[in-house]
Amino acid sequence: MNAMPAAERPKVYQIRNFLRRLLLDLWDGPAATELSVTAPLEVLTSTLRSRSTLGLILAFPAAPFVLGLASDDLYAFVEYTRRQPTHAVRLRRLRHTTAPHPVWQVNPHEDPDAYTLTFGLPEQVEAWILDQEAGVPSRTRWVKQSMLSAMTVYWMDGDHAHTFQLRYEPTAFRSDLHYSPLSPPG
């Protein structure tokens, strides 16, 4: 898309609508029509559909990107979110991982052991977070509170689409400022 003139590039909402239509079978015409845009999105959609049984879940945060959430136990996530389609979550940016890029973790606030999802942010966002070492905690907090505060999650079960809402609200956690995933909340 970078090769396209700026005036011809699709807007972020058009790309998101295009992906939603393909992934949720809501086809009523393309949201973006330029083949150089739609062809890669169709390949991405096909790949995501083929991997959906492996536990990949799409999340649309309040930001100009889509996240692929990975789960070691897709059924635990689906079971929990079917009971609580909208719920508060904990977000953590894991500092020490073997992954080549920073990994983020999502758990439900009320029951952190119910499921765990992981994802990576776009490279540009991570570069911005790390731009100044002293600013990492405040920039991480800003990303959580603005970009990741509400994530709409779509999961396909055969021909049926399920929609869930994961909400990060830091004020909900003031009573657990000393939460550690290695010890029970106290």
Backbone as CSV, one residue per row, in Angstrom:
resi,resn,N_x,N_y,N_z,CA_x,CA_y,CA_z,C_x,C_y,C_z
1,MET,0.817,-1.194,0.000,0.000,0.000,0.000,0.858,1.254,0.000
2,ASN,2.077,1.153,0.505,2.930,2.342,0.534,3.225,2.860,-0.859
3,ALA,3.149,1.978,-1.870,3.418,2.405,-3.239,2.255,3.204,-3.823
4,MET,1.091,3.122,-3.195,-0.084,3.847,-3.693,0.019,5.322,-3.328
5,PRO,-0.497,6.192,-4.191,-0.569,7.611,-3.811,-1.426,7.752,-2.552
6,ALA,-1.053,8.655,-1.682,-1.736,8.823,-0.393,-3.237,9.002,-0.550
7,ALA,-3.668,9.717,-1.553,-5.099,9.977,-1.748,-5.874,8.716,-2.111
8,GLU,-5.181,7.704,-2.660,-5.854,6.470,-3.087,-5.804,5.364,-2.042
9,ARG,-5.002,5.532,-1.007,-4.899,4.501,0.024,-6.216,4.391,0.776
10,PRO,-6.644,3.155,1.061,-7.881,3.007,1.833,-7.672,3.478,3.266
11,LYS,-8.731,3.930,3.853,-8.703,4.351,5.254,-8.689,3.093,6.128
12,VAL,-8.223,3.244,7.352,-8.137,2.109,8.268,-9.509,1.465,8.452
13,TYR,-10.562,2.276,8.593,-11.894,1.702,8.797,-12.330,0.880,7.588
14,GLN,-11.893,1.244,6.378,-12.249,0.468,5.190,-11.564,-0.900,5.214
15,ILE,-10.322,-0.928,5.645,-9.606,-2.204,5.741,-10.244,-3.081,6.812
16,ARG,-10.569,-2.488,7.955,-11.221,-3.247,9.026,-12.564,-3.794,8.561
17,ASN,-13.361,-2.968,7.881,-14.655,-3.425,7.371,-14.479,-4.550,6.367
18,PHE,-13.471,-4.436,5.519,-13.210,-5.481,4.531,-12.907,-6.802,5.231
19,LEU,-12.023,-6.771,6.230,-11.688,-7.990,6.969,-12.898,-8.548,7.710
20,ARG,-13.665,-7.682,8.350,-14.863,-8.151,9.063,-15.833,-8.828,8.108
21,ARG,-16.032,-8.237,6.951,-16.975,-8.817,5.984,-16.518,-10.190,5.530
22,LEU,-15.233,-10.334,5.239,-14.733,-11.635,4.804,-14.761,-12.662,5.928
23,LEU,-14.311,-12.268,7.102,-14.212,-13.219,8.208,-15.560,-13.574,8.812
24,LEU,-16.501,-12.673,8.751,-17.814,-12.920,9.349,-18.884,-13.208,8.305
25,ASP,-18.453,-13.395,7.057,-19.377,-13.670,5.952,-20.481,-12.630,5.848
26,LEU,-20.127,-11.378,5.950,-21.081,-10.274,5.828,-20.889,-9.598,4.481
27,TRP,-20.788,-10.350,3.436,-20.419,-9.828,2.128,-21.568,-9.076,1.474
28,ASP,-21.418,-7.785,1.324,-22.393,-6.998,0.568,-21.652,-6.028,-0.341
29,GLY,-20.495,-6.452,-0.794,-19.669,-5.621,-1.666,-18.403,-5.231,-0.937
30,PRO,-17.344,-5.016,-1.683,-16.066,-4.713,-1.033,-16.025,-3.331,-0.407
31,ALA,-15.393,-3.249,0.751,-15.191,-1.955,1.403,-13.993,-1.249,0.786
32,ALA,-13.054,-2.042,0.269,-11.912,-1.517,-0.473,-11.912,-2.250,-1.810
33,THR,-11.580,-1.580,-2.883,-11.691,-2.210,-4.194,-10.372,-2.356,-4.930
34,GLU,-9.350,-1.640,-4.541,-8.054,-1.695,-5.218,-7.447,-3.081,-5.008
35,LEU,-7.158,-3.791,-6.098,-6.648,-5.157,-6.025,-5.355,-5.250,-5.208
36,SER,-4.522,-4.230,-5.269,-3.277,-4.268,-4.492,-3.559,-4.235,-2.989
37,VAL,-4.758,-3.816,-2.612,-5.169,-3.802,-1.205,-5.940,-5.072,-0.877
38,THR,-6.911,-5.430,-1.698,-7.790,-6.556,-1.377,-7.101,-7.910,-1.492
39,ALA,-6.202,-8.087,-2.445,-5.550,-9.391,-2.625,-4.786,-9.823,-1.370
40,PRO,-3.923,-8.971,-0.792,-3.237,-9.408,0.439,-4.198,-9.642,1.606
41,LEU,-5.271,-8.857,1.684,-6.240,-9.044,2.767,-6.981,-10.364,2.604
42,GLU,-7.263,-10.758,1.368,-7.927,-12.042,1.131,-7.011,-13.204,1.511
43,VAL,-5.714,-13.069,1.226,-4.750,-14.101,1.625,-4.683,-14.181,3.151
44,LEU,-4.622,-13.027,3.811,-4.603,-12.987,5.275,-5.849,-13.655,5.845
45,THR,-7.004,-13.330,5.296,-8.265,-13.902,5.765,-8.267,-15.414,5.604
46,SER,-7.823,-15.884,4.457,-7.776,-17.322,4.201,-6.848,-18.021,5.192
47,THR,-5.707,-17.428,5.452,-4.756,-17.999,6.412,-5.351,-18.038,7.813
48,LEU,-6.000,-16.955,8.221,-6.608,-16.909,9.555,-7.711,-17.950,9.690
49,ARG,-8.516,-18.108,8.649,-9.585,-19.117,8.705,-9.005,-20.522,8.831
50,SER,-7.934,-20.799,8.086,-7.351,-22.140,8.119,-6.722,-22.443,9.471
51,ARG,-6.322,-21.420,10.202,-5.686,-21.615,11.503,-6.651,-21.446,12.669
52,SER,-7.910,-21.151,12.397,-8.832,-20.827,13.488,-9.003,-21.975,14.469
53,THR,-8.831,-23.213,14.019,-8.962,-24.337,14.940,-7.759,-24.452,15.866
54,LEU,-6.680,-23.724,15.574,-5.491,-23.782,16.420,-5.552,-22.799,17.571
55,GLY,-6.590,-22.031,17.666,-6.729,-21.133,18.791,-6.436,-19.684,18.495
56,LEU,-6.439,-19.276,17.234,-6.222,-17.874,16.905,-7.551,-17.141,16.930
57,ILE,-7.559,-16.022,17.609,-8.773,-15.230,17.782,-8.461,-13.820,17.312
58,LEU,-9.368,-13.217,16.551,-9.163,-11.846,16.084,-9.745,-10.854,17.069
59,ALA,-8.978,-9.814,17.360,-9.444,-8.745,18.249,-9.295,-7.413,17.531
60,PHE,-10.322,-6.595,17.643,-10.325,-5.262,17.051,-10.311,-4.254,18.195
61,PRO,-9.122,-3.758,18.549,-9.038,-2.769,19.626,-9.450,-1.390,19.129
62,ALA,-9.498,-0.449,20.040,-9.820,0.941,19.691,-8.560,1.593,19.138
63,ALA,-8.035,1.016,18.079,-6.777,1.466,17.480,-6.795,1.104,15.996
64,PRO,-5.890,1.657,15.227,-5.894,1.391,13.782,-5.168,0.103,13.384
65,PHE,-5.394,-0.976,14.137,-4.807,-2.259,13.781,-5.680,-3.379,14.327
66,VAL,-5.440,-4.584,13.836,-6.152,-5.783,14.271,-5.132,-6.666,14.980
67,LEU,-5.551,-7.324,16.039,-4.657,-8.204,16.790,-5.060,-9.660,16.597
68,GLY,-4.086,-10.521,16.469,-4.311,-11.956,16.491,-3.964,-12.448,17.883
69,LEU,-4.963,-12.892,18.629,-4.744,-13.377,19.995,-4.546,-14.888,19.939
70,ALA,-3.497,-15.371,20.547,-3.232,-16.807,20.578,-3.604,-17.352,21.947
71,SER,-4.096,-18.585,21.944,-4.502,-19.225,23.188,-4.014,-20.661,23.191
72,ASP,-3.480,-21.094,24.325,-3.108,-22.498,24.454,-4.354,-23.360,24.637
73,ASP,-5.426,-22.752,25.106,-6.668,-23.477,25.358,-7.847,-22.640,24.871
74,LEU,-8.140,-22.750,23.595,-9.221,-21.979,22.988,-10.548,-22.261,23.682
75,TYR,-10.770,-23.504,24.059,-12.048,-23.861,24.666,-12.249,-23.197,26.025
76,ALA,-11.184,-23.021,26.785,-11.302,-22.317,28.070,-11.720,-20.872,27.834
77,PHE,-11.129,-20.232,26.821,-11.500,-18.856,26.486,-12.964,-18.780,26.052
78,VAL,-13.364,-19.653,25.151,-14.735,-19.627,24.633,-15.733,-19.925,25.742
79,GLU,-15.432,-20.899,26.578,-16.334,-21.238,27.687,-16.532,-20.035,28.610
80,TYR,-15.451,-19.368,28.964,-15.538,-18.213,29.862,-16.296,-17.062,29.202
81,THR,-15.956,-16.751,27.973,-16.571,-15.593,27.317,-18.015,-15.848,26.909
82,ARG,-18.401,-17.071,26.724,-19.829,-17.337,26.479,-20.640,-17.030,27.735
83,ARG,-20.066,-17.310,28.903,-20.748,-16.991,30.164,-20.700,-15.491,30.450
84,GLN,-19.595,-14.848,30.073,-19.413,-13.414,30.321,-18.897,-12.750,29.039
85,PRO,-19.791,-12.472,28.095,-19.357,-11.918,26.801,-18.635,-10.578,26.920
86,THR,-18.973,-9.795,27.930,-18.267,-8.537,28.194,-17.702,-8.630,29.601
87,HIS,-16.380,-8.480,29.714,-15.775,-8.569,31.040,-14.457,-7.797,31.100
88,ALA,-14.075,-7.457,32.335,-12.825,-6.735,32.584,-11.652,-7.700,32.471
89,VAL,-10.547,-7.194,31.948,-9.352,-8.012,31.787,-8.126,-7.313,32.372
90,ARG,-7.129,-8.113,32.655,-5.805,-7.626,33.038,-4.952,-7.660,31.772
91,LEU,-4.144,-6.653,31.578,-3.198,-6.607,30.459,-1.795,-6.477,31.027
92,ARG,-0.887,-7.316,30.555,0.503,-7.230,30.997,1.419,-7.316,29.782
93,ARG,2.423,-6.505,29.792,3.469,-6.575,28.766,4.591,-7.385,29.391
94,LEU,4.824,-8.591,28.870,5.827,-9.482,29.448,7.218,-8.998,29.063
95,ARG,8.057,-8.822,30.040,9.388,-8.249,29.789,10.400,-9.286,29.332
96,HIS,10.355,-10.446,29.916,11.387,-11.443,29.620,10.734,-12.671,28.997
97,THR,10.808,-12.747,27.685,10.269,-13.907,26.981,11.317,-14.396,25.993
98,THR,11.106,-15.589,25.476,12.012,-16.117,24.457,11.588,-15.670,23.066
99,ALA,10.461,-15.000,22.963,9.977,-14.527,21.660,10.890,-13.412,21.139
100,PRO,10.987,-13.288,19.814,11.843,-12.241,19.242,11.249,-10.839,19.364
101,HIS,10.046,-10.744,19.863,9.360,-9.456,20.000,8.627,-9.439,21.340
102,PRO,8.289,-8.259,21.850,7.544,-8.194,23.116,6.185,-8.900,23.008
103,VAL,5.816,-9.583,24.064,4.555,-10.321,24.116,3.673,-9.698,25.190
104,TRP,2.395,-9.566,24.865,1.401,-9.057,25.807,0.513,-10.219,26.221
105,GLN,-0.013,-10.135,27.434,-0.852,-11.198,27.979,-2.173,-10.611,28.466
106,VAL,-3.254,-11.345,28.216,-4.602,-10.956,28.645,-5.170,-12.074,29.501
107,ASN,-5.727,-11.703,30.659,-6.433,-12.641,31.536,-7.676,-11.942,32.057
108,PRO,-8.742,-12.698,32.359,-9.909,-12.052,32.964,-9.579,-11.563,34.376
109,HIS,-10.081,-10.402,34.702,-9.814,-9.802,36.019,-10.401,-10.649,37.147
110,GLU,-11.628,-11.098,36.995,-12.307,-11.837,38.068,-11.713,-13.220,38.317
111,ASP,-11.188,-13.854,37.273,-10.657,-15.208,37.402,-9.433,-15.346,36.493
112,PRO,-8.268,-14.854,36.927,-7.079,-14.832,36.073,-6.639,-16.194,35.535
113,ASP,-7.045,-17.276,36.194,-6.655,-18.604,35.725,-7.629,-19.191,34.707
114,ALA,-8.727,-18.502,34.421,-9.742,-19.038,33.515,-9.214,-19.201,32.092
115,TYR,-8.462,-18.233,31.613,-7.837,-18.332,30.293,-6.676,-17.353,30.219
116,THR,-5.802,-17.591,29.275,-4.695,-16.677,28.990,-4.587,-16.533,27.484
117,LEU,-4.552,-15.297,27.036,-4.338,-14.995,25.624,-3.045,-14.203,25.512
118,THR,-2.338,-14.383,24.415,-1.126,-13.600,24.172,-1.205,-12.973,22.789
119,PHE,-0.492,-11.859,22.630,-0.456,-11.179,21.337,0.756,-10.267,21.283
120,GLY,1.050,-9.805,20.104,2.100,-8.820,19.904,1.500,-7.587,19.269
121,LEU,2.014,-6.441,19.644,1.561,-5.186,19.042,2.341,-4.928,17.759
122,PRO,1.815,-4.076,16.895,2.569,-3.719,15.685,3.953,-3.166,16.047
123,GLU,4.889,-3.439,15.183,6.283,-3.042,15.400,6.438,-1.555,15.721
124,GLN,5.671,-0.707,15.033,5.786,0.740,15.238,5.353,1.139,16.649
125,VAL,4.328,0.487,17.169,3.845,0.801,18.519,4.889,0.375,19.549
126,GLU,5.443,-0.827,19.379,6.480,-1.294,20.309,7.715,-0.399,20.236
127,ALA,8.085,0.035,19.037,9.243,0.928,18.895,8.995,2.238,19.641
128,TRP,7.766,2.742,19.565,7.422,3.977,20.271,7.498,3.777,21.786
129,ILE,6.995,2.640,22.273,7.043,2.349,23.713,8.493,2.333,24.197
130,LEU,9.371,1.732,23.413,10.768,1.564,23.821,11.666,2.744,23.469
131,ASP,11.106,3.754,22.827,11.904,4.878,22.327,12.757,5.525,23.410
132,GLN,12.221,5.672,24.590,12.979,6.238,25.712,12.790,5.312,26.901
133,GLU,13.860,4.710,27.348,13.782,3.723,28.429,13.028,4.245,29.646
134,ALA,13.250,5.499,30.006,12.583,6.069,31.181,11.080,6.181,30.981
135,GLY,10.632,6.255,29.736,9.212,6.429,29.463,8.452,5.144,29.231
136,VAL,9.115,3.987,29.309,8.455,2.715,29.008,7.225,2.474,29.882
137,PRO,7.295,2.604,31.213,6.088,2.355,32.017,4.933,3.294,31.669
138,SER,5.209,4.571,31.489,4.113,5.501,31.190,3.570,5.276,29.785
139,ARG,4.418,4.930,28.839,3.931,4.660,27.481,3.155,3.347,27.426
140,THR,3.606,2.366,28.182,2.867,1.102,28.258,1.482,1.357,28.849
141,ARG,1.436,2.138,29.909,0.159,2.486,30.542,-0.744,3.223,29.549
142,TRP,-0.182,4.155,28.772,-0.967,4.912,27.795,-1.550,3.982,26.730
143,VAL,-0.758,3.030,26.243,-1.241,2.081,25.236,-2.392,1.261,25.807
144,LYS,-2.247,0.781,27.046,-3.316,0.002,27.680,-4.600,0.816,27.798
145,GLN,-4.469,2.055,28.282,-5.646,2.871,28.583,-6.308,3.457,27.345
146,SER,-5.575,3.635,26.275,-6.182,4.248,25.095,-6.399,3.235,23.974
147,MET,-5.377,2.555,23.540,-5.500,1.647,22.401,-6.129,0.301,22.754
148,LEU,-5.854,-0.190,23.950,-6.307,-1.536,24.318,-7.420,-1.530,25.361
149,SER,-8.034,-0.389,25.598,-9.056,-0.290,26.646,-10.313,-1.093,26.328
150,ALA,-10.613,-1.265,25.068,-11.772,-2.069,24.665,-11.395,-2.845,23.414
151,MET,-11.477,-4.160,23.510,-11.180,-5.007,22.361,-12.417,-5.828,22.028
152,THR,-12.899,-5.663,20.809,-14.002,-6.483,20.333,-13.384,-7.721,19.699
153,VAL,-13.815,-8.874,20.162,-13.234,-10.136,19.724,-14.270,-10.917,18.930
154,TYR,-13.837,-11.419,17.791,-14.694,-12.253,16.952,-14.106,-13.652,16.924
155,TRP,-14.975,-14.633,17.113,-14.548,-16.020,17.027,-15.590,-16.776,16.218
156,MET,-15.117,-17.507,15.216,-16.018,-18.256,14.348,-16.167,-19.684,14.863
157,ASP,-17.407,-20.119,14.992,-17.725,-21.486,15.377,-18.544,-22.058,14.231
158,GLY,-17.864,-22.668,13.272,-18.551,-23.114,12.069,-19.061,-21.910,11.305
159,ASP,-20.377,-21.846,11.116,-20.981,-20.721,10.406,-21.474,-19.629,11.344
160,HIS,-21.278,-19.810,12.627,-21.786,-18.842,13.595,-20.651,-17.974,14.138
161,ALA,-20.855,-16.663,14.118,-19.854,-15.725,14.649,-20.237,-15.326,16.071
162,HIS,-19.280,-15.426,16.968,-19.469,-14.983,18.349,-18.716,-13.668,18.520
163,THR,-19.315,-12.748,19.239,-18.690,-11.455,19.503,-18.572,-11.263,21.008
164,PHE,-17.378,-10.898,21.441,-17.106,-10.671,22.855,-16.434,-9.314,23.018
165,GLN,-16.503,-8.754,24.211,-15.866,-7.470,24.498,-14.959,-7.627,25.723
166,LEU,-13.671,-7.367,25.523,-12.704,-7.404,26.613,-12.380,-5.961,26.970
167,ARG,-12.557,-5.609,28.237,-12.378,-4.213,28.653,-11.279,-4.096,29.700
168,TYR,-10.351,-3.209,29.416,-9.300,-2.898,30.380,-9.653,-1.577,31.036
169,GLU,-9.873,-1.620,32.350,-10.215,-0.426,33.118,-9.286,-0.371,34.324
170,PRO,-8.228,0.445,34.251,-7.249,0.452,35.348,-7.842,0.804,36.702
171,THR,-8.916,1.578,36.750,-9.512,1.934,38.040,-10.109,0.715,38.728
172,ALA,-10.468,-0.305,37.965,-11.028,-1.524,38.545,-9.969,-2.313,39.308
173,PHE,-8.695,-1.997,39.065,-7.626,-2.776,39.668,-6.942,-2.069,40.822
174,ARG,-7.428,-0.928,41.220,-6.758,-0.176,42.287,-6.634,-1.009,43.570
175,SER,-7.600,-1.885,43.817,-7.525,-2.696,45.035,-6.500,-3.817,44.912
176,ASP,-6.078,-4.149,43.667,-5.079,-5.197,43.518,-3.766,-4.672,42.962
177,LEU,-3.294,-3.588,43.460,-2.054,-3.023,42.930,-0.870,-3.971,43.106
178,HIS,-0.973,-4.890,44.036,0.148,-5.790,44.277,-0.104,-7.177,43.693
179,TYR,-0.975,-7.278,42.695,-1.279,-8.557,42.056,-0.025,-9.147,41.421
180,SER,0.189,-10.401,41.637,1.264,-11.127,40.971,0.670,-12.415,40.436
181,PRO,0.954,-12.761,39.169,0.394,-13.997,38.635,0.967,-15.233,39.323
182,LEU,2.038,-15.072,40.105,2.648,-16.203,40.790,2.063,-16.438,42.174
183,SER,1.298,-15.480,42.663,0.681,-15.646,43.976,-0.791,-15.296,43.882
184,PRO,-1.614,-15.867,44.740,-3.045,-15.565,44.675,-3.299,-14.094,44.986
185,PRO,-4.325,-13.488,44.316,-4.650,-12.097,44.613,-5.001,-11.957,46.086
186,GLY,-4.623,-10.842,46.673,-4.868,-10.721,48.099,-5.313,-9.437,48.542
